[in-house]
């Protein structure tokens, strides 16, 4: 199980808050970029088949998860907004689905204490 992964020049891991810039082709010839911001809760598989799952809280506190293939040509870039890897104790953070925002913030407080 991978805790970190590298996409182009960006290295990120489970527990990090990332911004995924995804290219969308709309009707006609319009191309725009959509940004999906959330916590990386899982990294799966190996080699070219590697993918990662990002979870965010949408409108009316509904959880939204999206799975991105790492080698997809539709992903333009990935930015790490906040590191949380050092506070993570598991490879898959599926338990975050049942936690409140306050409880999730403890992960990042642990990470900041370890990095200091």
Jmol script that loads the backbone (N, CA, C; Angstrom):
load data "model"
ATOM      1  N   UNK A   1       0.831  -1.175   0.000  1.00  0.00           N
ATOM      2  CA  UNK A   1       0.000   0.000   0.000  1.00  0.00           C
ATOM      3  C   UNK A   1       0.876   1.240   0.000  1.00  0.00           C
ATOM      4  N   UNK A   2       0.587   2.101  -0.917  1.00  0.00           N
ATOM      5  CA  UNK A   2       1.379   3.318  -1.049  1.00  0.00           C
ATOM      6  C   UNK A   2       0.819   4.426  -0.170  1.00  0.00           C
ATOM      7  N   UNK A   3       1.708   5.109   0.512  1.00  0.00           N
ATOM      8  CA  UNK A   3       1.298   6.266   1.287  1.00  0.00           C
ATOM      9  C   UNK A   3       1.550   7.556   0.522  1.00  0.00           C
ATOM     10  N   UNK A   4       2.514   7.524  -0.405  1.00  0.00           N
ATOM     11  CA  UNK A   4       2.803   8.701  -1.222  1.00  0.00           C
ATOM     12  C   UNK A   4       2.816   8.308  -2.683  1.00  0.00           C
ATOM     13  N   UNK A   5       2.624   9.305  -3.516  1.00  0.00           N
ATOM     14  CA  UNK A   5       2.638   9.093  -4.952  1.00  0.00           C
ATOM     15  C   UNK A   5       3.159  10.369  -5.607  1.00  0.00           C
ATOM     16  N   UNK A   6       3.729  10.231  -6.802  1.00  0.00           N
ATOM     17  CA  UNK A   6       4.278  11.390  -7.502  1.00  0.00           C
ATOM     18  C   UNK A   6       3.564  11.560  -8.839  1.00  0.00           C
ATOM     19  N   UNK A   7       3.057  12.764  -9.079  1.00  0.00           N
ATOM     20  CA  UNK A   7       2.431  13.116 -10.350  1.00  0.00           C
ATOM     21  C   UNK A   7       3.222  14.272 -10.941  1.00  0.00           C
ATOM     22  N   UNK A   8       3.866  14.006 -12.069  1.00  0.00           N
ATOM     23  CA  UNK A   8       4.765  14.972 -12.698  1.00  0.00           C
ATOM     24  C   UNK A   8       5.807  15.425 -11.686  1.00  0.00           C
ATOM     25  N   UNK A   9       5.748  16.631 -11.160  1.00  0.00           N
ATOM     26  CA  UNK A   9       6.757  17.089 -10.203  1.00  0.00           C
ATOM     27  C   UNK A   9       6.188  17.255  -8.793  1.00  0.00           C
ATOM     28  N   UNK A  10       4.938  16.866  -8.568  1.00  0.00           N
ATOM     29  CA  UNK A  10       4.281  17.030  -7.273  1.00  0.00           C
ATOM     30  C   UNK A  10       4.194  15.693  -6.543  1.00  0.00           C
ATOM     31  N   UNK A  11       4.664  15.669  -5.305  1.00  0.00           N
ATOM     32  CA  UNK A  11       4.533  14.488  -4.465  1.00  0.00           C
ATOM     33  C   UNK A  11       3.495  14.770  -3.389  1.00  0.00           C
ATOM     34  N   UNK A  12       2.533  13.880  -3.268  1.00  0.00           N
ATOM     35  CA  UNK A  12       1.498  14.029  -2.249  1.00  0.00           C
ATOM     36  C   UNK A  12       1.185  12.670  -1.668  1.00  0.00           C
ATOM     37  N   UNK A  13       0.484  12.674  -0.536  1.00  0.00           N
ATOM     38  CA  UNK A  13       0.194  11.417   0.132  1.00  0.00           C
ATOM     39  C   UNK A  13      -1.190  11.392   0.737  1.00  0.00           C
ATOM     40  N   UNK A  14      -1.478  10.280   1.384  1.00  0.00           N
ATOM     41  CA  UNK A  14      -2.758  10.092   2.048  1.00  0.00           C
ATOM     42  C   UNK A  14      -2.847  11.079   3.204  1.00  0.00           C
ATOM     43  N   UNK A  15      -3.965  11.789   3.295  1.00  0.00           N
ATOM     44  CA  UNK A  15      -4.158  12.777   4.345  1.00  0.00           C
ATOM     45  C   UNK A  15      -3.897  14.195   3.894  1.00  0.00           C
ATOM     46  N   UNK A  16      -3.265  14.379   2.745  1.00  0.00           N
ATOM     47  CA  UNK A  16      -2.989  15.724   2.241  1.00  0.00           C
ATOM     48  C   UNK A  16      -4.243  16.333   1.623  1.00  0.00           C
ATOM     49  N   UNK A  17      -4.377  17.645   1.753  1.00  0.00           N
ATOM     50  CA  UNK A  17      -5.447  18.373   1.074  1.00  0.00           C
ATOM     51  C   UNK A  17      -4.869  18.834  -0.259  1.00  0.00           C
ATOM     52  N   UNK A  18      -5.510  18.435  -1.352  1.00  0.00           N
ATOM     53  CA  UNK A  18      -4.989  18.725  -2.687  1.00  0.00           C
ATOM     54  C   UNK A  18      -6.018  19.453  -3.534  1.00  0.00           C
ATOM     55  N   UNK A  19      -5.510  20.171  -4.526  1.00  0.00           N
ATOM     56  CA  UNK A  19      -6.325  20.791  -5.569  1.00  0.00           C
ATOM     57  C   UNK A  19      -6.015  20.044  -6.861  1.00  0.00           C
ATOM     58  N   UNK A  20      -7.003  19.362  -7.431  1.00  0.00           N
ATOM     59  CA  UNK A  20      -6.822  18.617  -8.668  1.00  0.00           C
ATOM     60  C   UNK A  20      -7.414  19.445  -9.800  1.00  0.00           C
ATOM     61  N   UNK A  21      -6.575  19.851 -10.746  1.00  0.00           N
ATOM     62  CA  UNK A  21      -7.013  20.624 -11.915  1.00  0.00           C
ATOM     63  C   UNK A  21      -7.326  19.627 -13.027  1.00  0.00           C
ATOM     64  N   UNK A  22      -8.611  19.490 -13.340  1.00  0.00           N
ATOM     65  CA  UNK A  22      -9.068  18.517 -14.323  1.00  0.00           C
ATOM     66  C   UNK A  22      -9.602  19.245 -15.547  1.00  0.00           C
ATOM     67  N   UNK A  23      -9.173  18.811 -16.724  1.00  0.00           N
ATOM     68  CA  UNK A  23      -9.610  19.425 -17.972  1.00  0.00           C
ATOM     69  C   UNK A  23     -10.926  18.792 -18.413  1.00  0.00           C
ATOM     70  N   UNK A  24     -11.915  19.635 -18.705  1.00  0.00           N
ATOM     71  CA  UNK A  24     -13.212  19.167 -19.166  1.00  0.00           C
ATOM     72  C   UNK A  24     -13.464  19.675 -20.575  1.00  0.00           C
ATOM     73  N   UNK A  25     -13.971  18.775 -21.423  1.00  0.00           N
ATOM     74  CA  UNK A  25     -14.351  19.163 -22.775  1.00  0.00           C
ATOM     75  C   UNK A  25     -15.871  19.216 -22.819  1.00  0.00           C
ATOM     76  N   UNK A  26     -16.393  20.413 -22.993  1.00  0.00           N
ATOM     77  CA  UNK A  26     -17.835  20.590 -23.031  1.00  0.00           C
ATOM     78  C   UNK A  26     -18.335  20.468 -24.459  1.00  0.00           C
ATOM     79  N   UNK A  27     -19.637  20.712 -24.642  1.00  0.00           N
ATOM     80  CA  UNK A  27     -20.220  20.622 -25.977  1.00  0.00           C
ATOM     81  C   UNK A  27     -19.505  21.559 -26.927  1.00  0.00           C
ATOM     82  N   UNK A  28     -19.340  21.098 -28.119  1.00  0.00           N
ATOM     83  CA  UNK A  28     -18.596  21.902 -29.077  1.00  0.00           C
ATOM     84  C   UNK A  28     -17.107  21.721 -28.864  1.00  0.00           C
ATOM     85  N   UNK A  29     -16.371  22.821 -28.956  1.00  0.00           N
ATOM     86  CA  UNK A  29     -14.923  22.743 -28.814  1.00  0.00           C
ATOM     87  C   UNK A  29     -14.436  23.434 -27.545  1.00  0.00           C
ATOM     88  N   UNK A  30     -15.363  23.711 -26.628  1.00  0.00           N
ATOM     89  CA  UNK A  30     -14.981  24.416 -25.405  1.00  0.00           C
ATOM     90  C   UNK A  30     -14.204  23.489 -24.465  1.00  0.00           C
ATOM     91  N   UNK A  31     -13.090  23.990 -23.974  1.00  0.00           N
ATOM     92  CA  UNK A  31     -12.289  23.271 -22.989  1.00  0.00           C
ATOM     93  C   UNK A  31     -12.095  24.192 -21.799  1.00  0.00           C
ATOM     94  N   UNK A  32     -12.411  23.690 -20.601  1.00  0.00           N
ATOM     95  CA  UNK A  32     -12.213  24.488 -19.397  1.00  0.00           C
ATOM     96  C   UNK A  32     -11.584  23.612 -18.326  1.00  0.00           C
ATOM     97  N   UNK A  33     -11.097  24.258 -17.287  1.00  0.00           N
ATOM     98  CA  UNK A  33     -10.464  23.547 -16.182  1.00  0.00           C
ATOM     99  C   UNK A  33     -11.362  23.612 -14.958  1.00  0.00           C
ATOM    100  N   UNK A  34     -11.597  22.464 -14.362  1.00  0.00           N
ATOM    101  CA  UNK A  34     -12.391  22.384 -13.143  1.00  0.00           C
ATOM    102  C   UNK A  34     -11.465  21.963 -12.009  1.00  0.00           C
ATOM    103  N   UNK A  35     -11.593  22.626 -10.868  1.00  0.00           N
ATOM    104  CA  UNK A  35     -10.744  22.338  -9.727  1.00  0.00           C
ATOM    105  C   UNK A  35     -11.560  21.578  -8.682  1.00  0.00           C
ATOM    106  N   UNK A  36     -11.018  20.454  -8.240  1.00  0.00           N
ATOM    107  CA  UNK A  36     -11.654  19.638  -7.206  1.00  0.00           C
ATOM    108  C   UNK A  36     -10.721  19.644  -6.010  1.00  0.00           C
ATOM    109  N   UNK A  37     -11.182  20.210  -4.900  1.00  0.00           N
ATOM    110  CA  UNK A  37     -10.363  20.320  -3.698  1.00  0.00           C
ATOM    111  C   UNK A  37     -10.882  19.376  -2.633  1.00  0.00           C
ATOM    112  N   UNK A  38      -9.976  18.613  -2.018  1.00  0.00           N
ATOM    113  CA  UNK A  38     -10.381  17.705  -0.960  1.00  0.00           C
ATOM    114  C   UNK A  38      -9.217  16.960  -0.359  1.00  0.00           C
ATOM    115  N   UNK A  39      -9.532  16.040   0.536  1.00  0.00           N
ATOM    116  CA  UNK A  39      -8.539  15.244   1.247  1.00  0.00           C
ATOM    117  C   UNK A  39      -8.313  13.943   0.488  1.00  0.00           C
ATOM    118  N   UNK A  40      -7.061  13.560   0.302  1.00  0.00           N
ATOM    119  CA  UNK A  40      -6.742  12.269  -0.303  1.00  0.00           C
ATOM    120  C   UNK A  40      -6.977  11.207   0.756  1.00  0.00           C
ATOM    121  N   UNK A  41      -7.942  10.311   0.510  1.00  0.00           N
ATOM    122  CA  UNK A  41      -8.253   9.293   1.514  1.00  0.00           C
ATOM    123  C   UNK A  41      -7.706   7.921   1.145  1.00  0.00           C
ATOM    124  N   UNK A  42      -7.272   7.721  -0.101  1.00  0.00           N
ATOM    125  CA  UNK A  42      -6.738   6.415  -0.492  1.00  0.00           C
ATOM    126  C   UNK A  42      -5.887   6.534  -1.743  1.00  0.00           C
ATOM    127  N   UNK A  43      -4.866   5.695  -1.813  1.00  0.00           N
ATOM    128  CA  UNK A  43      -4.069   5.508  -3.028  1.00  0.00           C
ATOM    129  C   UNK A  43      -4.081   4.015  -3.301  1.00  0.00           C
ATOM    130  N   UNK A  44      -4.470   3.636  -4.529  1.00  0.00           N
ATOM    131  CA  UNK A  44      -4.671   2.233  -4.846  1.00  0.00           C
ATOM    132  C   UNK A  44      -3.802   1.794  -6.016  1.00  0.00           C
ATOM    133  N   UNK A  45      -3.536   0.483  -6.072  1.00  0.00           N
ATOM    134  CA  UNK A  45      -2.870  -0.201  -7.182  1.00  0.00           C
ATOM    135  C   UNK A  45      -1.404   0.183  -7.340  1.00  0.00           C
ATOM    136  N   UNK A  46      -0.800  -0.304  -8.417  1.00  0.00           N
ATOM    137  CA  UNK A  46       0.619  -0.067  -8.682  1.00  0.00           C
ATOM    138  C   UNK A  46       0.827   0.309 -10.139  1.00  0.00           C
ATOM    139  N   UNK A  47       2.002   0.863 -10.416  1.00  0.00           N
ATOM    140  CA  UNK A  47       2.402   1.144 -11.780  1.00  0.00           C
ATOM    141  C   UNK A  47       1.478   2.103 -12.493  1.00  0.00           C
ATOM    142  N   UNK A  48       1.168   1.783 -13.749  1.00  0.00           N
ATOM    143  CA  UNK A  48       0.345   2.662 -14.574  1.00  0.00           C
ATOM    144  C   UNK A  48      -1.120   2.666 -14.158  1.00  0.00           C
ATOM    145  N   UNK A  49      -1.568   1.672 -13.421  1.00  0.00           N
ATOM    146  CA  UNK A  49      -2.961   1.586 -13.002  1.00  0.00           C
ATOM    147  C   UNK A  49      -3.251   2.284 -11.689  1.00  0.00           C
ATOM    148  N   UNK A  50      -2.312   3.062 -11.186  1.00  0.00           N
ATOM    149  CA  UNK A  50      -2.463   3.697  -9.876  1.00  0.00           C
ATOM    150  C   UNK A  50      -3.535   4.777  -9.922  1.00  0.00           C
ATOM    151  N   UNK A  51      -4.332   4.849  -8.850  1.00  0.00           N
ATOM    152  CA  UNK A  51      -5.370   5.867  -8.743  1.00  0.00           C
ATOM    153  C   UNK A  51      -5.444   6.358  -7.307  1.00  0.00           C
ATOM    154  N   UNK A  52      -6.063   7.512  -7.126  1.00  0.00           N
ATOM    155  CA  UNK A  52      -6.217   8.067  -5.786  1.00  0.00           C
ATOM    156  C   UNK A  52      -7.625   8.619  -5.643  1.00  0.00           C
ATOM    157  N   UNK A  53      -8.130   8.576  -4.417  1.00  0.00           N
ATOM    158  CA  UNK A  53      -9.484   9.018  -4.115  1.00  0.00           C
ATOM    159  C   UNK A  53      -9.420  10.300  -3.302  1.00  0.00           C
ATOM    160  N   UNK A  54     -10.192  11.297  -3.738  1.00  0.00           N
ATOM    161  CA  UNK A  54     -10.239  12.592  -3.063  1.00  0.00           C
ATOM    162  C   UNK A  54     -11.664  12.807  -2.556  1.00  0.00           C
ATOM    163  N   UNK A  55     -11.782  13.253  -1.305  1.00  0.00           N
ATOM    164  CA  UNK A  55     -13.094  13.477  -0.686  1.00  0.00           C
ATOM    165  C   UNK A  55     -13.203  14.918  -0.217  1.00  0.00           C
ATOM    166  N   UNK A  56     -14.345  15.516  -0.503  1.00  0.00           N
ATOM    167  CA  UNK A  56     -14.622  16.862  -0.007  1.00  0.00           C
ATOM    168  C   UNK A  56     -16.059  16.908   0.486  1.00  0.00           C
ATOM    169  N   UNK A  57     -16.364  17.940   1.260  1.00  0.00           N
ATOM    170  CA  UNK A  57     -17.715  18.137   1.760  1.00  0.00           C
ATOM    171  C   UNK A  57     -18.374  19.205   0.894  1.00  0.00           C
ATOM    172  N   UNK A  58     -19.489  18.840   0.256  1.00  0.00           N
ATOM    173  CA  UNK A  58     -20.179  19.747  -0.640  1.00  0.00           C
ATOM    174  C   UNK A  58     -21.286  20.505   0.056  1.00  0.00           C
ATOM    175  N   UNK A  59     -22.221  20.993  -0.734  1.00  0.00           N
ATOM    176  CA  UNK A  59     -23.351  21.755  -0.208  1.00  0.00           C
ATOM    177  C   UNK A  59     -24.198  20.879   0.705  1.00  0.00           C
ATOM    178  N   UNK A  60     -24.738  21.483   1.745  1.00  0.00           N
ATOM    179  CA  UNK A  60     -25.592  20.829   2.722  1.00  0.00           C
ATOM    180  C   UNK A  60     -24.894  19.656   3.416  1.00  0.00           C
ATOM    181  N   UNK A  61     -23.567  19.768   3.577  1.00  0.00           N
ATOM    182  CA  UNK A  61     -22.748  18.773   4.273  1.00  0.00           C
ATOM    183  C   UNK A  61     -22.861  17.369   3.693  1.00  0.00           C
ATOM    184  N   UNK A  62     -22.895  17.276   2.375  1.00  0.00           N
ATOM    185  CA  UNK A  62     -22.915  15.988   1.696  1.00  0.00           C
ATOM    186  C   UNK A  62     -21.494  15.691   1.226  1.00  0.00           C
ATOM    187  N   UNK A  63     -21.000  14.499   1.557  1.00  0.00           N
ATOM    188  CA  UNK A  63     -19.654  14.103   1.153  1.00  0.00           C
ATOM    189  C   UNK A  63     -19.605  13.726  -0.316  1.00  0.00           C
ATOM    190  N   UNK A  64     -18.587  14.234  -1.026  1.00  0.00           N
ATOM    191  CA  UNK A  64     -18.404  13.945  -2.442  1.00  0.00           C
ATOM    192  C   UNK A  64     -17.027  13.331  -2.610  1.00  0.00           C
ATOM    193  N   UNK A  65     -16.971  12.146  -3.200  1.00  0.00           N
ATOM    194  CA  UNK A  65     -15.702  11.480  -3.456  1.00  0.00           C
ATOM    195  C   UNK A  65     -15.523  11.310  -4.946  1.00  0.00           C
ATOM    196  N   UNK A  66     -14.281  11.472  -5.381  1.00  0.00           N
ATOM    197  CA  UNK A  66     -13.979  11.285  -6.783  1.00  0.00           C
ATOM    198  C   UNK A  66     -12.675  10.508  -6.893  1.00  0.00           C
ATOM    199  N   UNK A  67     -12.650   9.526  -7.786  1.00  0.00           N
ATOM    200  CA  UNK A  67     -11.467   8.706  -8.006  1.00  0.00           C
ATOM    201  C   UNK A  67     -10.787   9.194  -9.283  1.00  0.00           C
ATOM    202  N   UNK A  68      -9.495   9.493  -9.171  1.00  0.00           N
ATOM    203  CA  UNK A  68      -8.720   9.990 -10.305  1.00  0.00           C
ATOM    204  C   UNK A  68      -7.638   8.985 -10.667  1.00  0.00           C
ATOM    205  N   UNK A  69      -7.561   8.535 -11.929  1.00  0.00           N
ATOM    206  CA  UNK A  69      -6.406   7.739 -12.362  1.00  0.00           C
ATOM    207  C   UNK A  69      -5.182   8.655 -12.402  1.00  0.00           C
ATOM    208  N   UNK A  70      -4.070   8.188 -11.860  1.00  0.00           N
ATOM    209  CA  UNK A  70      -2.884   9.025 -11.758  1.00  0.00           C
ATOM    210  C   UNK A  70      -2.304   9.382 -13.121  1.00  0.00           C
ATOM    211  N   UNK A  71      -2.340   8.455 -14.064  1.00  0.00           N
ATOM    212  CA  UNK A  71      -1.747   8.676 -15.379  1.00  0.00           C
ATOM    213  C   UNK A  71      -2.744   9.240 -16.396  1.00  0.00           C
ATOM    214  N   UNK A  72      -3.845   9.795 -15.930  1.00  0.00           N
ATOM    215  CA  UNK A  72      -4.855  10.344 -16.830  1.00  0.00           C
ATOM    216  C   UNK A  72      -4.345  11.595 -17.534  1.00  0.00           C
ATOM    217  N   UNK A  73      -4.662  11.727 -18.803  1.00  0.00           N
ATOM    218  CA  UNK A  73      -4.265  12.917 -19.556  1.00  0.00           C
ATOM    219  C   UNK A  73      -5.186  14.093 -19.245  1.00  0.00           C
ATOM    220  N   UNK A  74      -6.314  13.831 -18.589  1.00  0.00           N
ATOM    221  CA  UNK A  74      -7.253  14.897 -18.254  1.00  0.00           C
ATOM    222  C   UNK A  74      -6.809  15.694 -17.027  1.00  0.00           C
ATOM    223  N   UNK A  75      -5.922  15.152 -16.219  1.00  0.00           N
ATOM    224  CA  UNK A  75      -5.419  15.871 -15.049  1.00  0.00           C
ATOM    225  C   UNK A  75      -4.274  16.766 -15.492  1.00  0.00           C
ATOM    226  N   UNK A  76      -4.483  18.071 -15.370  1.00  0.00           N
ATOM    227  CA  UNK A  76      -3.454  19.020 -15.783  1.00  0.00           C
ATOM    228  C   UNK A  76      -2.368  19.156 -14.724  1.00  0.00           C
ATOM    229  N   UNK A  77      -2.790  19.367 -13.470  1.00  0.00           N
ATOM    230  CA  UNK A  77      -1.804  19.449 -12.398  1.00  0.00           C
ATOM    231  C   UNK A  77      -2.488  19.194 -11.067  1.00  0.00           C
ATOM    232  N   UNK A  78      -1.660  18.902 -10.082  1.00  0.00           N
ATOM    233  CA  UNK A  78      -2.131  18.670  -8.726  1.00  0.00           C
ATOM    234  C   UNK A  78      -1.313  19.563  -7.804  1.00  0.00           C
ATOM    235  N   UNK A  79      -2.008  20.333  -6.983  1.00  0.00           N
ATOM    236  CA  UNK A  79      -1.343  21.205  -6.021  1.00  0.00           C
ATOM    237  C   UNK A  79      -1.639  20.703  -4.616  1.00  0.00           C
ATOM    238  N   UNK A  80      -0.630  20.682  -3.764  1.00  0.00           N
ATOM    239  CA  UNK A  80      -0.825  20.313  -2.363  1.00  0.00           C
ATOM    240  C   UNK A  80      -1.094  21.583  -1.584  1.00  0.00           C
ATOM    241  N   UNK A  81      -2.285  21.659  -0.997  1.00  0.00           N
ATOM    242  CA  UNK A  81      -2.677  22.852  -0.248  1.00  0.00           C
ATOM    243  C   UNK A  81      -2.249  22.747   1.211  1.00  0.00           C
ATOM    244  N   UNK A  82      -2.363  21.545   1.789  1.00  0.00           N
ATOM    245  CA  UNK A  82      -2.010  21.336   3.186  1.00  0.00           C
ATOM    246  C   UNK A  82      -1.497  19.913   3.352  1.00  0.00           C
ATOM    247  N   UNK A  83      -0.366  19.764   4.033  1.00  0.00           N
ATOM    248  CA  UNK A  83       0.197  18.439   4.268  1.00  0.00           C
ATOM    249  C   UNK A  83      -0.412  17.837   5.525  1.00  0.00           C
ATOM    250  N   UNK A  84      -0.799  16.579   5.445  1.00  0.00           N
ATOM    251  CA  UNK A  84      -1.355  15.894   6.593  1.00  0.00           C
ATOM    252  C   UNK A  84      -0.793  14.496   6.733  1.00  0.00           C
ATOM    253  N   UNK A  85       0.158  14.146   5.876  1.00  0.00           N
ATOM    254  CA  UNK A  85       0.690  12.790   5.825  1.00  0.00           C
ATOM    255  C   UNK A  85       1.334  12.377   7.137  1.00  0.00           C
ATOM    256  N   UNK A  86       2.036  13.271   7.798  1.00  0.00           N
ATOM    257  CA  UNK A  86       2.738  12.903   9.029  1.00  0.00           C
ATOM    258  C   UNK A  86       1.763  12.617  10.173  1.00  0.00           C
ATOM    259  N   UNK A  87       0.546  13.131  10.093  1.00  0.00           N
ATOM    260  CA  UNK A  87      -0.439  12.875  11.134  1.00  0.00           C
ATOM    261  C   UNK A  87      -1.276  11.646  10.883  1.00  0.00           C
ATOM    262  N   UNK A  88      -1.086  10.990   9.739  1.00  0.00           N
ATOM    263  CA  UNK A  88      -1.894   9.839   9.346  1.00  0.00           C
ATOM    264  C   UNK A  88      -1.285   8.562   9.903  1.00  0.00           C
ATOM    265  N   UNK A  89      -2.137   7.678  10.399  1.00  0.00           N
ATOM    266  CA  UNK A  89      -1.676   6.406  10.943  1.00  0.00           C
ATOM    267  C   UNK A  89      -2.171   5.212  10.136  1.00  0.00           C
ATOM    268  N   UNK A  90      -2.900   5.439   9.066  1.00  0.00           N
ATOM    269  CA  UNK A  90      -3.456   4.372   8.240  1.00  0.00           C
ATOM    270  C   UNK A  90      -3.163   4.655   6.767  1.00  0.00           C
ATOM    271  N   UNK A  91      -3.198   3.595   5.955  1.00  0.00           N
ATOM    272  CA  UNK A  91      -2.985   3.751   4.525  1.00  0.00           C
ATOM    273  C   UNK A  91      -4.261   4.186   3.815  1.00  0.00           C
ATOM    274  N   UNK A  92      -5.409   3.780   4.347  1.00  0.00           N
ATOM    275  CA  UNK A  92      -6.702   4.160   3.784  1.00  0.00           C
ATOM    276  C   UNK A  92      -7.496   4.879   4.867  1.00  0.00           C
ATOM    277  N   UNK A  93      -7.965   6.052   4.562  1.00  0.00           N
ATOM    278  CA  UNK A  93      -8.663   6.871   5.552  1.00  0.00           C
ATOM    279  C   UNK A  93     -10.179   6.809   5.369  1.00  0.00           C
ATOM    280  N   UNK A  94     -10.712   5.616   5.169  1.00  0.00           N
ATOM    281  CA  UNK A  94     -12.139   5.477   4.959  1.00  0.00           C
ATOM    282  C   UNK A  94     -12.938   5.850   6.202  1.00  0.00           C
ATOM    283  N   UNK A  95     -12.307   5.809   7.370  1.00  0.00           N
ATOM    284  CA  UNK A  95     -13.004   6.167   8.598  1.00  0.00           C
ATOM    285  C   UNK A  95     -13.356   7.649   8.649  1.00  0.00           C
ATOM    286  N   UNK A  96     -12.764   8.458   7.793  1.00  0.00           N
ATOM    287  CA  UNK A  96     -13.067   9.894   7.741  1.00  0.00           C
ATOM    288  C   UNK A  96     -14.518  10.131   7.309  1.00  0.00           C
ATOM    289  N   UNK A  97     -15.089   9.186   6.612  1.00  0.00           N
ATOM    290  CA  UNK A  97     -16.472   9.335   6.153  1.00  0.00           C
ATOM    291  C   UNK A  97     -17.443   9.541   7.307  1.00  0.00           C
ATOM    292  N   UNK A  98     -17.136   8.981   8.460  1.00  0.00           N
ATOM    293  CA  UNK A  98     -18.024   9.068   9.614  1.00  0.00           C
ATOM    294  C   UNK A  98     -17.617  10.149  10.608  1.00  0.00           C
ATOM    295  N   UNK A  99     -16.548  10.875  10.334  1.00  0.00           N
ATOM    296  CA  UNK A  99     -16.032  11.858  11.288  1.00  0.00           C
ATOM    297  C   UNK A  99     -16.541  13.255  10.967  1.00  0.00           C
ATOM    298  N   UNK A 100     -16.542  14.100  11.997  1.00  0.00           N
ATOM    299  CA  UNK A 100     -16.914  15.501  11.802  1.00  0.00           C
ATOM    300  C   UNK A 100     -15.682  16.288  11.372  1.00  0.00           C
ATOM    301  N   UNK A 101     -15.916  17.506  10.962  1.00  0.00           N
ATOM    302  CA  UNK A 101     -14.826  18.375  10.527  1.00  0.00           C
ATOM    303  C   UNK A 101     -13.830  18.607  11.666  1.00  0.00           C
ATOM    304  N   UNK A 102     -14.332  18.740  12.877  1.00  0.00           N
ATOM    305  CA  UNK A 102     -13.476  18.988  14.041  1.00  0.00           C
ATOM    306  C   UNK A 102     -12.551  17.797  14.302  1.00  0.00           C
ATOM    307  N   UNK A 103     -13.085  16.593  14.163  1.00  0.00           N
ATOM    308  CA  UNK A 103     -12.279  15.401  14.388  1.00  0.00           C
ATOM    309  C   UNK A 103     -11.230  15.210  13.300  1.00  0.00           C
ATOM    310  N   UNK A 104     -11.554  15.598  12.084  1.00  0.00           N
ATOM    311  CA  UNK A 104     -10.599  15.494  10.983  1.00  0.00           C
ATOM    312  C   UNK A 104      -9.453  16.485  11.173  1.00  0.00           C
ATOM    313  N   UNK A 105      -9.745  17.647  11.744  1.00  0.00           N
ATOM    314  CA  UNK A 105      -8.702  18.642  11.963  1.00  0.00           C
ATOM    315  C   UNK A 105      -7.625  18.164  12.925  1.00  0.00           C
ATOM    316  N   UNK A 106      -7.920  17.162  13.744  1.00  0.00           N
ATOM    317  CA  UNK A 106      -6.906  16.604  14.648  1.00  0.00           C
ATOM    318  C   UNK A 106      -5.756  15.973  13.872  1.00  0.00           C
ATOM    319  N   UNK A 107      -6.035  15.425  12.709  1.00  0.00           N
ATOM    320  CA  UNK A 107      -4.983  14.846  11.866  1.00  0.00           C
ATOM    321  C   UNK A 107      -3.955  15.913  11.531  1.00  0.00           C
ATOM    322  N   UNK A 108      -4.436  17.089  11.148  1.00  0.00           N
ATOM    323  CA  UNK A 108      -3.527  18.152  10.734  1.00  0.00           C
ATOM    324  C   UNK A 108      -2.817  18.784  11.916  1.00  0.00           C
ATOM    325  N   UNK A 109      -3.449  18.769  13.099  1.00  0.00           N
ATOM    326  CA  UNK A 109      -2.752  19.278  14.275  1.00  0.00           C
ATOM    327  C   UNK A 109      -1.635  18.339  14.683  1.00  0.00           C
ATOM    328  N   UNK A 110      -1.838  17.023  14.538  1.00  0.00           N
ATOM    329  CA  UNK A 110      -0.771  16.057  14.808  1.00  0.00           C
ATOM    330  C   UNK A 110       0.382  16.233  13.836  1.00  0.00           C
ATOM    331  N   UNK A 111       0.046  16.477  12.555  1.00  0.00           N
ATOM    332  CA  UNK A 111       1.084  16.658  11.544  1.00  0.00           C
ATOM    333  C   UNK A 111       1.910  17.900  11.815  1.00  0.00           C
ATOM    334  N   UNK A 112       1.269  18.969  12.254  1.00  0.00           N
ATOM    335  CA  UNK A 112       2.005  20.210  12.526  1.00  0.00           C
ATOM    336  C   UNK A 112       2.893  20.055  13.748  1.00  0.00           C
ATOM    337  N   UNK A 113       2.451  19.280  14.750  1.00  0.00           N
ATOM    338  CA  UNK A 113       3.293  19.048  15.927  1.00  0.00           C
ATOM    339  C   UNK A 113       4.509  18.212  15.590  1.00  0.00           C
ATOM    340  N   UNK A 114       4.360  17.217  14.712  1.00  0.00           N
ATOM    341  CA  UNK A 114       5.486  16.354  14.344  1.00  0.00           C
ATOM    342  C   UNK A 114       6.498  17.080  13.489  1.00  0.00           C
ATOM    343  N   UNK A 115       6.047  18.004  12.641  1.00  0.00           N
ATOM    344  CA  UNK A 115       6.972  18.719  11.755  1.00  0.00           C
ATOM    345  C   UNK A 115       7.714  19.826  12.477  1.00  0.00           C
ATOM    346  N   UNK A 116       7.210  20.286  13.619  1.00  0.00           N
ATOM    347  CA  UNK A 116       7.870  21.360  14.362  1.00  0.00           C
ATOM    348  C   UNK A 116       9.094  20.885  15.085  1.00  0.00           C
TER     349      UNK A 116
END
end "model"
wireframe off; spacefill off
backbone 0.3
color backbone group
